[in-house]
């Protein structure tokens, strides 16, 4: 495996996203939603304006869980299958490049575009609100930004895997939406439904470990568990053991969610 063809493909993918203003559009979406949540997130409680960084992060976590996985899946679902449908995949593979180099180049280019848009969107909010944040608050906010990037990269890995598995773009897009519904909406409902239906007899002890099977829940634990007031509000203190709430452990789990789908995509993409 050589680095030059990987970087060449990655640069092309990144330039394509910059050329069609995709990065700018996503960054603006993140900025606008973040500012609205920061200033008007407490409207239901009868208060308007910036309250605290803890409250802002807790509110933004819900936004990120819904928005970033969807954006990542829509960004990467046609990375391979789109080339196959356009007839350019065989041409690319005829070049002196391996399938792994093509796959990694595609992923890294899309990952760079997604990372830049995420950091730009949320970073602008930090610039606008930094005077109202303490140093500890800024530390937590930057941790939130980093974990948001990791969440996007995890779902982008799944999108590339779907793109390798699907036979056409229509099926790939359908699978991408299905994956989004399952991890963002259905997974937690299934766990809670099982706990309620069995009166807590099934899944109670392993509930926290089952959350690791969903990168969206890993992201939620990674951000909310670090904030004591918010952790109590969410009820995570009684569900997730403190050892499992370690940023190092959660970060390692999120990295596994990035690497494993890519590994499966490489295995399936082999001739």
N, C-alpha and C positions, 0 to 999 in steps of 0.2 A: 504494500500500500504506500503510495506517494502523496506528499502533502500538496504539491503544486496543482494537480488536477482538482483536488478537493476544494482548495481555495478559489480556483478559477470558477468552478460551478457555483460555489457559495456567493462569490462576488456578483455573478450574473443574476442569481435569484434576488439578492439584496437590491441591485440596481433596478430590477424590474419593479419591485415594490416601491422604491423611491420614485421611480418615473411615473407611476400611476397614482401618486399621492396617497398610497395606502397608509404609510407610516404617519403622515400628518393627520389624516382623518381619524385614525384610532387614538393618537395622542390627544387630539382635541376632544374626542368623546370622553376619555378618561379625565381630562382636566375639568370639563364642564360638569360632569356628574360628581366628581370629587368636591368641587367648590359648592355645588348645590347641597350635597350631603353635609359638608362641614358647617355651612351657615344655616341650613333649614332642616337639618336632621332632627332637631328637637322641637319642631313645630307642634307635633302631636302632644307634647308635654307642656305646651303653652309658652315656649321660649324660642327666640330666633337669634342666631348669631353663633360665633365660634364658642363652644363650651370648654372642651378639653381635648387633648390629643388622644386620650384613652377612648373617649366617646366617639371621636372621629374615626379612629382605626376600627373600632367595633362596628360602626356603621358601614365603613368602606369594605370590610371583610365580606359582608353580604353582597355588595355590588360586584366585587371581584369574583366571587364564587359563581355568580350567574353569568358575568360578561366575558371574562378572560378565557374560560374553557370553550365557550362558543366561538370566540374570535379565533382561537388557536386551531380548533377543529375545522372551521371554514377556511382557514389559511392553508392548511396542509393536506386536506382530503384528496386533492387532485395532483399532488406532487409527482407521483409515479403514474397513476392511471391516466392522468391528463396527457402525459407524454405518449403513453401507449395509444390512446384514442387519436391523437394528432399524427401518429405514425412516425414521430421523431425519436421514440425510445430505441428502436433498432439502429437508427443512425448514430445515436449517442454511444450505444454499446459497441458499435463498429470502430469507434475511436480507441486509441490506446489508453483505455480507462477501465477499471474493474467495476463490477456492480456495487461493491461496498463503497468505493470512492464516489460513485454517482449518488448513492443514497446519503452518505455523509455530507457531500457538497450541497445537495438539496436541503437537507435538514439544517445545516449550519447557516445557510443563507436566509432561510425562513426564520430561524431562531434569532438571528441578528436583527431582522426587521421587527419581530415581535418584541424583543428586548428593548430596542431603541424606542419604540412607540410607548411601551409601558413606563420606562424610566423617564421619558420626556413628559408624558402626561402627568404622572404622579409627582415628578420632580418639580414641575412648575408650581404645583400646589404647595410644596414645601418652601419654595422661594417666596411665595405670596404670604405664607402664614408663619414664617420662621420666627418673626418677632414675638409671636404669641406662644411659642413653644419653648419649653425648657430644654436643656441639653439631653436630659433623660428622655424627654418626649421626642426629640429629633432622632435619638438612637433607636427608639421603638419604631418610629416612622420609616427610617431607612431599612430596618429589619423587615417591616411590612412590604416595602418596595421590592426587596430582594426575594422574599417568599412569593410575591406575586409573579415575578419573573420565573421562578422555579415551577410554580403551578402552570403557567402558560407553556413552558417547555415540556412538562409532563404530558399535557393534553396534545401538544404538537407531535410528540413521539407516537401517541396513539393514533393521531391523524395520519402520519406517515405509514404506520402499520396497516391501517385500513386501506390506504391508497395502494399498498402492495397487494393486499388480499382481494380487493374488489376487481370485478371484470370490466366495469365501465363507471363513468363519472356519476351517473344517476344512482347506482347502487352505493357508491362511495359516499355521496352526499346524504343518502338515507341512513347509512350506517353511522355517519358522523352525528346526525341529529339524534339518533337512537342512543348513542354513547352519551351525549350531553344530557338527555332526559334521564338516563339511568343513574349516572353518577351525581348529577346536581339535584334531581327531584325525587327519584324513586328509591335509591339506595337507603337513605336514612329512614324513609317511611317504612321500608321492609323491616329494618332493624327494630324500630319503635313498635311496629305492629306485632312483631314476634314477641317482644318483651311484654306488651300489654295482653296479648292473647294467651300467653302462658303464665301470666301473673308473676313474671320475673324469674320463673323456674328455669327457663331455657335462654341462654345467652347473657344472663346477668353478669357472670364472672368474666366472660371473655368479650363483653361489649366493647371495652376500650380497644382491645386488640383487633376486633372486627373493623373498627373505624380506620385502621391503617390500610384496609383494602380499597379505600376511596381517597384519591389524592386531594379532593376538595375538603374532606374532613381533616386530613393531615394539615392542610393549609389553615383551616379554622383553629385547630389545636395549637399550631405553631404561633399564631398571632394572639389569640384570645388568652391562652394559658399564661402568657408572660405578663398579663395585666391583672393584678389581684382583684380589683373591683369588678372588672368585666368578667373575669373567670367565675366569680361568685354569682354574678347576674345570669350568666349562661348556664350555670349549674355544672360546669365541668369539674369543679373541685371534688364532687362526690362521684364522678364517673371515671375520670382519667387519673391514674396514679401519678404522683409528682415525678417519678422517675421516667415515665413515658412522655411527660410533657417537656422533657429536655430539648432545647433547640438543636443540639447536636444530633440526637436520635431522630427527631422529626425531619431535620435536614437530610440525614442519611436515607430515610425512607423516601423522601421526595426525590432524591437523586436516583434511587432504585426505580422509581416510577418513570424516570427519564431514560435510564439505560436499558431496562428490560424490554419495553416495547420496541426500541431500536434494534436490540439484539434479535428479537423475534422477526422483525421486518427483514433484517439481513439474512437470517436463516431461510425465510420464505422466498426471498428475492433471488436466491441462488438458482442457477439453471438446472 
